[in-house]
Amino acid sequence: KPEARLIPSRLRVMAMPVELPAETRDRLMIQESALANWKQQYGIDFSPLAALASNSPVNFGEKPAAVAKWTSLAKSQVISDFDLSQTTQPAREANGEFEIVREGQIDGFVLWFCADLAHDNQLSTDPGALRLDNHWQHPVRMLAQPVPVRPGNRVQLWLEGQNQRNARALVSD
């Protein structure tokens, strides 16, 4: 209808580089200790599986309360911005640049959104502002290999593909 207002009128997708807790990383990635245990238990060498898995990053959703406890290595940045009142095409890639504020390793990137509803009203799933009424899980895009970083490094993130499941990061001083 002419003069109609679309709600939400704008949607921003945000990302934040994180270092996962060891127990989360160990649960999601094939570790040398797991390979040794499997060989002892089953008598089978699963090391080819580990090589394959290292080229196939894990992507998953995590509850906001868990993400709020993870180590953030930089401030969140907008990686996609959609004006929903305009005709848009599906995003084929999203990217952002981050300045690292603490030493660690980037295991992956947590995604979240901010939607403009009306006037100054927004709906945000920012893991840094934990809300008990936020039921949305945060998509997490893991890197194939962790990337060590230190304060002052700049990190470029690229999410590519129709489903934006393949995350790549490049670190520079």
C-alpha positions as CSV (number, residue, x, y, z in Angstrom):
1,K,0.0,0.0,0.0
2,P,1.4,3.5,-0.8
3,E,3.0,5.2,2.3
4,A,2.9,1.9,4.2
5,R,5.7,1.2,6.6
6,L,7.6,-2.1,6.7
7,I,8.5,-3.5,10.1
8,P,11.4,-4.0,10.5
9,S,12.5,-1.3,8.1
10,R,16.2,-2.1,8.4
11,L,18.3,-5.1,9.5
12,R,22.0,-5.1,10.4
13,V,23.9,-8.3,10.8
14,M,26.8,-7.9,13.2
15,A,29.8,-10.1,13.9
16,M,32.3,-10.4,16.7
17,P,35.6,-12.5,16.8
18,V,35.7,-14.9,19.7
19,E,38.0,-17.3,21.4
20,L,35.9,-20.4,22.5
21,P,36.2,-22.0,25.9
22,A,38.4,-25.1,25.7
23,E,35.5,-27.4,26.5
24,T,33.4,-26.0,23.6
25,R,36.3,-26.1,21.2
26,D,37.1,-29.7,22.2
27,R,33.5,-30.8,21.7
28,L,33.3,-29.3,18.2
29,M,36.8,-30.0,16.8
30,I,38.6,-33.3,16.4
31,Q,41.5,-33.2,18.8
32,E,44.6,-35.5,18.9
33,S,43.5,-36.8,22.3
34,A,40.1,-37.9,20.7
35,L,42.0,-39.7,17.9
36,A,44.1,-41.6,20.4
37,N,41.1,-42.5,22.5
38,W,39.2,-43.8,19.4
39,K,42.1,-45.8,18.2
40,Q,42.4,-47.4,21.7
41,Q,38.7,-48.1,22.0
42,Y,37.9,-49.2,18.4
43,G,41.3,-50.2,17.0
44,I,40.8,-47.9,14.0
45,D,43.0,-45.0,12.9
46,F,40.7,-42.0,12.4
47,S,43.5,-39.5,11.5
48,P,42.2,-39.2,7.9
49,L,38.9,-38.0,9.4
50,A,40.8,-35.3,11.3
51,A,42.5,-34.1,8.1
52,L,39.2,-33.9,6.3
53,A,37.5,-32.1,9.3
54,S,40.3,-29.4,9.4
55,N,39.2,-28.3,5.9
56,S,35.5,-28.3,6.8
57,P,34.8,-25.7,9.5
58,V,32.0,-26.3,11.9
59,N,29.1,-23.9,12.0
60,F,26.6,-24.0,14.8
61,G,24.1,-22.1,16.9
62,E,24.7,-21.2,20.6
63,K,22.4,-19.9,23.3
64,P,22.9,-16.2,24.3
65,A,23.8,-17.0,27.9
66,A,26.7,-19.3,26.7
67,V,28.0,-16.7,24.2
68,A,27.9,-14.0,26.8
69,K,30.6,-15.9,28.7
70,W,33.0,-16.3,25.8
71,T,36.1,-14.1,25.3
72,S,35.4,-11.4,22.8
73,L,38.6,-10.3,21.0
74,A,37.2,-7.1,19.4
75,K,34.1,-4.9,19.3
76,S,31.2,-6.1,17.1
77,Q,31.1,-4.7,13.6
78,V,28.3,-4.5,11.0
79,I,29.0,-7.0,8.2
80,S,25.7,-6.6,6.3
81,D,23.2,-3.8,6.3
82,F,19.8,-4.1,4.6
83,D,17.3,-1.3,4.0
84,L,14.2,-3.5,3.8
85,S,12.1,-0.7,2.4
86,Q,14.1,-1.1,-0.8
87,T,14.1,-4.0,-3.2
88,T,17.1,-6.1,-2.2
89,Q,18.9,-9.1,-3.6
90,P,20.1,-11.9,-1.3
91,A,23.6,-11.2,0.1
92,R,26.3,-13.4,-1.5
93,E,28.9,-12.2,0.9
94,A,29.4,-10.3,4.1
95,N,32.6,-8.7,5.4
96,G,33.9,-6.6,8.2
97,E,37.1,-5.4,9.7
98,F,38.0,-5.7,13.4
99,E,40.7,-4.2,15.6
100,I,41.8,-6.7,18.1
101,V,41.7,-5.5,21.8
102,R,43.1,-8.5,23.6
103,E,45.5,-11.3,23.0
104,G,44.1,-14.7,22.2
105,Q,43.1,-16.9,19.2
106,I,40.2,-16.4,17.0
107,D,38.3,-19.6,16.8
108,G,35.3,-18.1,15.0
109,F,32.8,-15.3,14.7
110,V,29.5,-14.9,16.6
111,L,26.8,-13.3,14.5
112,W,23.8,-11.4,15.8
113,F,21.3,-8.8,14.4
114,C,19.8,-5.5,15.1
115,A,16.4,-4.7,13.5
116,D,14.9,-1.2,13.3
117,L,11.2,-1.5,14.2
118,A,9.7,2.0,14.5
119,H,11.2,5.4,15.2
120,D,13.8,4.8,17.9
121,N,12.7,1.2,18.7
122,Q,15.1,-1.6,17.9
123,L,15.2,-5.3,18.5
124,S,18.8,-6.5,19.2
125,T,20.2,-9.9,20.0
126,D,23.6,-8.4,21.0
127,P,25.4,-11.0,23.2
128,G,27.1,-8.1,25.0
129,A,23.7,-6.9,26.3
130,L,22.3,-10.2,27.4
131,R,18.5,-10.2,27.7
132,L,16.6,-13.0,29.4
133,D,13.8,-12.7,26.8
134,N,16.2,-13.4,23.9
135,H,15.4,-16.9,22.7
136,W,17.3,-16.7,19.4
137,Q,20.5,-18.7,19.2
138,H,23.6,-17.0,17.8
139,P,25.0,-18.4,14.6
140,V,28.7,-19.2,15.1
141,R,31.0,-19.4,12.0
142,M,34.2,-21.2,13.0
143,L,37.5,-20.9,11.2
144,A,39.1,-24.0,9.8
145,Q,42.1,-23.2,12.0
146,P,42.4,-20.9,15.0
147,V,44.2,-17.6,14.2
148,P,46.5,-16.2,17.0
149,V,46.0,-12.4,17.5
150,R,47.3,-9.6,19.7
151,P,46.1,-6.1,20.5
152,G,46.4,-3.7,17.6
153,N,46.1,-6.5,14.9
154,R,43.4,-5.8,12.3
155,V,41.3,-8.7,11.1
156,Q,39.3,-8.9,7.9
157,L,36.4,-11.3,7.9
158,W,34.7,-12.7,4.8
159,L,31.6,-14.8,4.8
160,E,31.0,-16.2,1.3
161,G,28.5,-18.3,-0.5
162,Q,24.8,-18.4,-0.7
163,N,24.4,-19.5,3.0
164,Q,27.5,-17.5,4.1
165,R,28.9,-20.6,5.9
166,N,32.5,-20.4,4.8
167,A,34.3,-17.9,7.1
168,R,37.8,-16.7,6.2
169,A,39.9,-14.3,8.3
170,L,43.1,-12.4,7.4
171,V,45.2,-10.8,10.2
172,S,47.5,-7.8,9.6
173,D,49.4,-5.5,12.0
